[in-house]
Amino acid sequence: MKYNWSIIGHEKQLKNIEHDIESGNLSHAYLLAGPNSIGKYTVAKKMAGILQCENNFCHECPTCIQVNKGSHIDTFEIVDDKESIKIDQVRSLIEKLNMTRQSQYKVVMIQTLERMTMEAFNSFLKILEEPPVKTIFILTTNDVNALPPTIVSRVRTIKFNIVSAAYLEDKLRALYPNCDDETIKQVSIFSLGKTGKAIHLIEDSSALAEYVKIYHDVQNFLDHKNITDRFSYVEELSADISKVEKFFNILKHILRSKLLEEKGNNKKYANALSKIDEAGILLKKNVNNRLVLENLMLVL
C-alpha cells in the first residue's frame, strides 16, 4: 500500500480506500460499518490525515499532527461520548462547513452515526445530499440496520470484519516484539478478533488485567454450581454495566471453545449461548440488569 496506515488487518478495505483516492474516484461520503472496537474510527482518522496532508501522509507535518490531535481547522469530529447526537450539533457542523475552506478538503468524521436523533438525521441528510465543494464525510456505524435508508443510500459503504486469533497473534508479535508470549495470547483471545480492542488491551495493562480477572471469574463459576456464589457475583456485575459486556464476551468465548472441543454435539452449551444472546437483547432494552443476569445464572 502507498500510505503508512499503521493498522492491523483490514488490508482489502484500506486498498479500496487508497484506490479511490489515487484514481480520483472519491465519494463525498463513506460509511465504515462493522462491529464495535474493530478499528473503524482509527481508519477514519488515518483517512482524514491522508486527505489533508500534502506530503503523502507523512505523520510529521503540522497538518498530520493537527488532524491526529483533533485540532485541524478544516477537519471536524463528533466522537462517541455515549450520548445521542442532537440537532444542535448538526446545525453547528453545517455552519462550519459553509465557511471558507483553507485546506485541500473539509473532512467530517462522525463516530457511531446511529446515535443521531431522527431530528438530527433529517438535518444531516440535507448537507449530505448537497455538500459544499471538496467536502468528505467519513462516518462509522456498529449497525447499518439502525440507520435510516435515506442516509445509507447516499454513502459508499465499506464493511469491516473481525479477524482470527491466529492472525492477531502474528500481527501483534510483529508490532510488539518485546511483548511476552502469554500477553500476546491473552490479548488475541480477549479482543475477540477486534483489532482496535487488541491494540487497546496490549497498550493498557490495567484493562487487560480486568479481562484476565473476569476470565478467571467465569471459569470459577462454570466449574462450581453454587447458585449463592453466582448470585453474589451477579450483584457485583450489575453495579457496573461496562463489565457486563466483557463478562458476556468472555463467557461466550469459553462456551464456544467447549462446544468446538465436543464438535458441536453438546446441546447444553448451544442452549447456553442462545440464552446469553437473549440476555444481551433484554439488557439493550433496559430490562433490570440484575434480574436478567440472575435468570441467566439459573440456566447456565
FILO-685954 format. One record per residue (C-alpha): x, y, z; residue in three letters. Coordinates in nm, 3 decimals, m for minus. Each point is the difference from the previous one (the first is absolute). Layout:
<atoms>
ATOM        u        v        w    r
ATOM        X        Y        Z  ALA
...
</atoms>
This chain:
<atoms>
ATOM        u        v        w    r
ATOM    0.000    0.000    0.000  MET
ATOM    0.111    0.356   m0.069  LYS
ATOM   m0.077    0.151    0.341  TYR
ATOM    0.127   m0.090    0.344  ASN
ATOM   m0.330   m0.088    0.169  TRP
ATOM    0.157   m0.173    0.304  SER
ATOM   m0.316   m0.209    0.040  ILE
ATOM   m0.041   m0.372    0.070  ILE
ATOM   m0.209   m0.179   m0.261  GLY
ATOM   m0.263    0.137   m0.238  HIS
ATOM    0.246   m0.008   m0.292  GLU
ATOM   m0.274   m0.039   m0.261  LYS
ATOM   m0.199    0.294    0.138  GLN
ATOM    0.308    0.223    0.019  LEU
ATOM    0.099   m0.087   m0.357  LYS
ATOM   m0.350    0.094   m0.119  ASN
ATOM    0.026    0.337    0.173  ILE
ATOM    0.345    0.060   m0.147  GLU
ATOM   m0.130   m0.089   m0.346  HIS
ATOM   m0.280    0.256    0.033  ASP
ATOM    0.248    0.268    0.105  ILE
ATOM    0.261   m0.077   m0.267  GLU
ATOM   m0.250   m0.044   m0.283  SER
ATOM   m0.187    0.320    0.079  GLY
ATOM   m0.314   m0.203    0.065  ASN
ATOM   m0.061    0.129    0.352  LEU
ATOM   m0.354   m0.016    0.126  SER
ATOM   m0.124    0.304    0.189  HIS
ATOM   m0.106   m0.234    0.283  ALA
ATOM    0.132   m0.328    0.140  TYR
ATOM   m0.167   m0.223    0.255  LEU
ATOM    0.241   m0.234    0.181  LEU
ATOM   m0.221   m0.276    0.136  ALA
ATOM    0.074   m0.289    0.233  GLY
ATOM    0.015   m0.115    0.364  PRO
ATOM    0.109    0.242    0.270  ASN
ATOM    0.368    0.019    0.101  SER
ATOM    0.115   m0.132   m0.336  ILE
ATOM    0.199    0.310   m0.094  GLY
ATOM   m0.247    0.180   m0.228  LYS
ATOM    0.049    0.342    0.155  TYR
ATOM    0.377   m0.044   m0.006  THR
ATOM   m0.031   m0.060   m0.375  VAL
ATOM   m0.218    0.313   m0.028  ALA
ATOM    0.265    0.211    0.176  LYS
ATOM    0.278   m0.138   m0.220  LYS
ATOM   m0.207    0.061   m0.312  MET
ATOM   m0.057    0.360    0.109  ALA
ATOM    0.376    0.039    0.044  GLY
ATOM    0.065   m0.137   m0.349  ILE
ATOM   m0.253    0.240   m0.152  LEU
ATOM    0.137    0.307    0.178  GLN
ATOM    0.376   m0.066   m0.006  CYS
ATOM    0.183    0.140   m0.303  GLU
ATOM    0.296   m0.232    0.053  ASN
ATOM   m0.143   m0.351   m0.046  ASN
ATOM   m0.122   m0.034    0.360  PHE
ATOM    0.344    0.061    0.152  CYS
ATOM   m0.121   m0.016    0.364  HIS
ATOM    0.244    0.280    0.085  GLU
ATOM   m0.125    0.327   m0.153  CYS
ATOM   m0.221    0.248    0.191  PRO
ATOM   m0.304   m0.117   m0.199  THR
ATOM    0.047   m0.367    0.095  CYS
ATOM    0.057    0.090    0.363  ILE
ATOM   m0.306    0.228    0.010  GLN
ATOM   m0.229   m0.260   m0.159  VAL
ATOM    0.122   m0.264    0.244  ASN
ATOM   m0.058    0.231    0.299  LYS
ATOM   m0.340    0.117   m0.124  GLY
ATOM    0.105    0.363   m0.040  SER
ATOM    0.017    0.035   m0.380  HIS
ATOM   m0.195    0.303   m0.122  ILE
ATOM   m0.185   m0.182   m0.281  ASP
ATOM   m0.038   m0.344    0.160  THR
ATOM   m0.302   m0.046    0.225  PHE
ATOM   m0.084   m0.283    0.238  GLU
ATOM   m0.303   m0.116    0.193  ILE
ATOM    0.139   m0.281    0.216  VAL
ATOM   m0.200   m0.259    0.190  ASP
ATOM   m0.061    0.130    0.353  ASP
ATOM   m0.283   m0.252    0.056  LYS
ATOM   m0.253    0.282   m0.033  GLU
ATOM   m0.238    0.058   m0.293  SER
ATOM    0.106    0.237   m0.279  ILE
ATOM   m0.250    0.285    0.008  LYS
ATOM   m0.117    0.243   m0.265  ILE
ATOM    0.192    0.291    0.154  ASP
ATOM    0.326   m0.187   m0.060  GLN
ATOM   m0.094   m0.059   m0.362  VAL
ATOM   m0.099    0.364   m0.050  ARG
ATOM    0.334    0.112    0.146  SER
ATOM    0.179   m0.238   m0.236  LEU
ATOM   m0.189    0.135   m0.302  ILE
ATOM    0.099    0.357    0.093  GLU
ATOM    0.367   m0.101    0.005  LYS
ATOM   m0.029   m0.179   m0.333  LEU
ATOM   m0.142    0.311   m0.164  ASN
ATOM    0.303    0.208    0.104  MET
ATOM    0.290    0.058   m0.240  THR
ATOM    0.224   m0.303   m0.040  ARG
ATOM    0.371    0.051    0.078  GLN
ATOM    0.121   m0.356   m0.070  SER
ATOM   m0.022   m0.254   m0.281  GLN
ATOM   m0.328   m0.130    0.141  TYR
ATOM   m0.248    0.050    0.274  LYS
ATOM   m0.017   m0.341    0.168  VAL
ATOM   m0.278   m0.104    0.238  VAL
ATOM    0.037   m0.306    0.224  MET
ATOM   m0.299   m0.125    0.199  ILE
ATOM    0.045   m0.302    0.226  GLN
ATOM   m0.291   m0.239    0.060  THR
ATOM   m0.239    0.180   m0.232  LEU
ATOM   m0.302   m0.189    0.134  GLU
ATOM    0.014    0.219    0.312  ARG
ATOM   m0.165    0.282   m0.198  MET
ATOM   m0.354    0.091    0.093  THR
ATOM   m0.251   m0.012   m0.285  MET
ATOM   m0.018    0.380    0.002  GLU
ATOM    0.378    0.017   m0.035  ALA
ATOM   m0.007   m0.260   m0.281  PHE
ATOM   m0.248    0.210   m0.196  ASN
ATOM    0.221    0.308    0.032  SER
ATOM    0.316   m0.198   m0.081  PHE
ATOM   m0.161   m0.149   m0.311  LEU
ATOM   m0.025    0.343   m0.161  LYS
ATOM    0.374    0.070    0.022  ILE
ATOM    0.077   m0.360   m0.100  LEU
ATOM   m0.210    0.041   m0.317  GLU
ATOM    0.152    0.335   m0.097  GLU
ATOM    0.338    0.037    0.172  PRO
ATOM    0.229    0.297   m0.063  PRO
ATOM    0.272   m0.059   m0.262  VAL
ATOM    0.295   m0.213    0.116  LYS
ATOM   m0.183   m0.126    0.309  THR
ATOM    0.049   m0.365    0.102  ILE
ATOM   m0.205   m0.179    0.267  PHE
ATOM    0.154   m0.302    0.172  ILE
ATOM   m0.263   m0.163    0.220  LEU
ATOM    0.010   m0.313    0.213  THR
ATOM   m0.274   m0.231    0.123  THR
ATOM   m0.025   m0.316    0.206  ASN
ATOM   m0.337   m0.083   m0.156  ASP
ATOM   m0.098    0.101   m0.354  VAL
ATOM   m0.355   m0.118    0.066  ASN
ATOM   m0.037    0.267    0.268  ALA
ATOM    0.047    0.276   m0.258  LEU
ATOM   m0.273    0.156   m0.216  PRO
ATOM    0.007   m0.141   m0.356  PRO
ATOM    0.014    0.357   m0.134  THR
ATOM    0.341    0.041    0.165  ILE
ATOM    0.138   m0.339   m0.105  VAL
ATOM   m0.103    0.057   m0.364  SER
ATOM    0.215    0.315   m0.018  ARG
ATOM    0.329   m0.142    0.124  VAL
ATOM    0.260   m0.249   m0.122  ARG
ATOM   m0.004   m0.281    0.257  THR
ATOM    0.318   m0.187    0.088  ILE
ATOM   m0.054   m0.304    0.221  LYS
ATOM    0.253   m0.096    0.268  PHE
ATOM    0.021   m0.344    0.160  ASN
ATOM    0.168   m0.169    0.295  ILE
ATOM    0.325   m0.193   m0.059  VAL
ATOM    0.118   m0.337    0.129  SER
ATOM    0.188   m0.038    0.329  ALA
ATOM    0.291   m0.160   m0.189  ALA
ATOM    0.022    0.298   m0.236  TYR
ATOM   m0.006    0.239    0.296  LEU
ATOM    0.277   m0.190    0.177  GLU
ATOM    0.228    0.026   m0.305  ASP
ATOM   m0.067    0.371   m0.049  LYS
ATOM    0.037    0.086    0.368  LEU
ATOM    0.333   m0.185    0.024  ARG
ATOM    0.128    0.201   m0.296  ALA
ATOM   m0.124    0.331    0.140  LEU
ATOM    0.101   m0.068    0.362  TYR
ATOM    0.316   m0.215   m0.018  PRO
ATOM    0.085    0.069    0.365  ASN
ATOM   m0.338   m0.118    0.129  CYS
ATOM   m0.001   m0.341    0.170  ASP
ATOM   m0.173   m0.294   m0.166  ASP
ATOM   m0.262   m0.048    0.275  GLU
ATOM   m0.121    0.361   m0.031  THR
ATOM   m0.022   m0.033   m0.379  ILE
ATOM   m0.213   m0.313    0.036  LYS
ATOM   m0.227    0.156    0.263  GLN
ATOM   m0.056    0.311   m0.212  VAL
ATOM   m0.075   m0.212   m0.307  SER
ATOM   m0.267   m0.190    0.195  ILE
ATOM   m0.163    0.286    0.188  PHE
ATOM   m0.015    0.239   m0.298  SER
ATOM   m0.233   m0.249   m0.176  LEU
ATOM    0.147    0.078   m0.341  GLY
ATOM   m0.045    0.378    0.044  LYS
ATOM    0.323    0.169   m0.100  THR
ATOM   m0.077    0.328    0.172  GLY
ATOM   m0.068   m0.177    0.327  LYS
ATOM    0.321   m0.201   m0.039  ALA
ATOM    0.210    0.316   m0.022  ILE
ATOM   m0.182    0.147    0.300  HIS
ATOM    0.058   m0.310    0.214  LEU
ATOM    0.366   m0.040   m0.090  ILE
ATOM    0.072    0.366    0.074  GLU
ATOM   m0.207    0.019    0.320  ASP
ATOM    0.113   m0.258    0.253  SER
ATOM   m0.276    0.091    0.248  SER
ATOM   m0.269   m0.064   m0.265  ALA
ATOM    0.157   m0.337   m0.082  LEU
ATOM    0.020   m0.087    0.371  ALA
ATOM   m0.374    0.062    0.032  GLU
ATOM   m0.072   m0.242   m0.286  TYR
ATOM    0.228   m0.261    0.156  VAL
ATOM   m0.185    0.033    0.332  LYS
ATOM   m0.342   m0.036   m0.167  ILE
ATOM    0.128   m0.301   m0.196  TYR
ATOM    0.101   m0.175    0.324  HIS
ATOM   m0.329    0.102    0.164  ASP
ATOM   m0.196   m0.157   m0.286  VAL
ATOM    0.206   m0.318    0.013  GLN
ATOM   m0.057   m0.025    0.376  ASN
ATOM   m0.376    0.028   m0.004  PHE
ATOM   m0.032   m0.233   m0.299  LEU
ATOM    0.199   m0.259    0.195  ASP
ATOM   m0.191    0.062    0.326  HIS
ATOM   m0.379   m0.017   m0.011  LYS
ATOM   m0.068    0.177    0.332  ASN
ATOM   m0.289    0.232   m0.092  ILE
ATOM    0.062    0.222    0.306  THR
ATOM    0.352    0.078   m0.121  ASP
ATOM   m0.131    0.066   m0.350  ARG
ATOM   m0.265    0.241    0.123  PHE
ATOM    0.263    0.178    0.210  SER
ATOM    0.209    0.044   m0.313  TYR
ATOM   m0.306    0.128   m0.189  VAL
ATOM   m0.048    0.268    0.267  GLU
ATOM    0.357    0.117   m0.060  GLU
ATOM   m0.044   m0.009   m0.378  LEU
ATOM   m0.332    0.184   m0.012  SER
ATOM    0.155    0.294    0.185  ALA
ATOM    0.230    0.066   m0.298  ASP
ATOM   m0.168   m0.038   m0.339  ILE
ATOM    0.334    0.038   m0.183  SER
ATOM    0.110   m0.332    0.153  LYS
ATOM   m0.311   m0.181   m0.123  VAL
ATOM    0.100    0.019   m0.368  GLU
ATOM    0.348   m0.129    0.082  LYS
ATOM   m0.153   m0.277    0.211  PHE
ATOM   m0.234   m0.103   m0.284  PHE
ATOM    0.281    0.003   m0.259  ASN
ATOM    0.230   m0.214    0.212  ILE
ATOM   m0.281   m0.236    0.102  LEU
ATOM   m0.095   m0.051   m0.367  LYS
ATOM    0.364   m0.058   m0.094  HIS
ATOM    0.041   m0.270    0.267  ILE
ATOM   m0.327   m0.174   m0.090  LEU
ATOM    0.078    0.010   m0.374  ARG
ATOM    0.341   m0.151    0.071  SER
ATOM   m0.162   m0.280    0.199  LYS
ATOM   m0.253   m0.054   m0.278  LEU
ATOM    0.278   m0.025   m0.260  LEU
ATOM    0.186   m0.250    0.217  GLU
ATOM   m0.307   m0.221   m0.011  GLU
ATOM   m0.050    0.066   m0.373  LYS
ATOM   m0.332    0.174    0.056  GLY
ATOM   m0.164   m0.302    0.160  ASN
ATOM   m0.077    0.152    0.341  ASN
ATOM   m0.352    0.148    0.000  LYS
ATOM    0.057    0.148    0.346  LYS
ATOM    0.271    0.237   m0.126  TYR
ATOM   m0.198    0.089   m0.312  ALA
ATOM   m0.305    0.081    0.212  ASN
ATOM    0.210    0.209    0.240  ALA
ATOM    0.139    0.206   m0.289  LEU
ATOM   m0.353    0.065   m0.119  SER
ATOM   m0.104    0.113    0.349  LYS
ATOM    0.296    0.239    0.020  ILE
ATOM   m0.107    0.162   m0.328  ASP
ATOM   m0.356    0.033    0.132  GLU
ATOM    0.131    0.160    0.320  ALA
ATOM    0.203    0.247   m0.206  GLY
ATOM   m0.311    0.106   m0.191  ILE
ATOM   m0.194    0.050    0.325  LEU
ATOM    0.279    0.215    0.146  LEU
ATOM   m0.004    0.222   m0.309  LYS
ATOM   m0.372    0.049    0.062  LYS
ATOM    0.088    0.128    0.349  ASN
ATOM   m0.157   m0.295    0.181  VAL
ATOM    0.126   m0.019    0.361  ASN
ATOM    0.368   m0.103   m0.019  ASN
ATOM    0.004   m0.208    0.315  ARG
ATOM   m0.320   m0.189   m0.085  LEU
ATOM    0.128   m0.087   m0.350  VAL
ATOM    0.335   m0.120    0.134  LEU
ATOM   m0.158   m0.206    0.282  GLU
ATOM   m0.228   m0.175   m0.249  ASN
ATOM    0.303   m0.073   m0.217  LEU
ATOM    0.186   m0.154    0.294  MET
ATOM   m0.289   m0.240    0.056  LEU
ATOM    0.030   m0.149   m0.351  VAL
ATOM    0.379   m0.023   m0.026  LEU
</atoms>
